[in-house]
Amino acid sequence: MEKVIIDGKDVALGRLASFAAKEAIKGEEIVVLNCQDVVVTGNRKNIEANFLEKRTKVGSGQKGPKHSRLNERIVKRAIRGMLPNHRKGRGKKVFGKVICYEGIPKEFENSETMKPEKGNRNKFIRVKEIYR
């Protein structure tokens, strides 16, 4: 089993998530680096409002949707959304093979990375800027 190391710098979140999910389903271990530099395409105000609405829309302290502010968790949640049945079965096993990092850890500094295609984007916001 090989590790697929993906550099997330300047890559659209959706493209990164779908690429990582496809590779994970094939049986590869996925490592995503530079999660803070992944970009979310679209109108900046709409994106910030959308994420803020998700954060504030909770029930009591015991239940409700949990949306993290951490950059690597935002990316990992997007990857989870691309997996089939992430709560049990095949998707749950596959999701355990996905690891996301903010920045580049020392163990991956000299390793070769893959980069999904960037695509066209005019308006975008980086993941690190969403929850300032």
C-alpha positions, 0 to 999 in steps of 0.5 A: 500500500502506497502513500499518495502525498497531495500538495494542497497549495492553490488547489480548489477544495472540491477538486482536491476532495474528489481526487483524494476520495477517488484515490482513497477508494482505490486503497491508497493512503492519502496525505494532504499537505498545506491545507491552509492554502487550499482555495474555495472558489466563489464570492468571498462574502457568500463563502464567509457567510455560508461557513459562519451560518454552519458554525452558529447553527447548533442546538444545545451544547450536547448535540447539533452539527459540529463544524471545526475552525481548523484548516485541516479539519475543513479539508478533511470534512470536504473529502468525507463528503465525497466518500460513499457511506462515511458513517459505516462500511467501506466509506468509514474504513477509507476515511481512516486512511486520509490524513491532513496537515497544516503546513509540511511536517518534517517527515514529508519535506523531501517527498514527491507530491502530486497536485490535482489540476487547478482549474479556472477561478476568478474569485476565491478565498483561502481556507485559512481566511474563512474563520479569521 
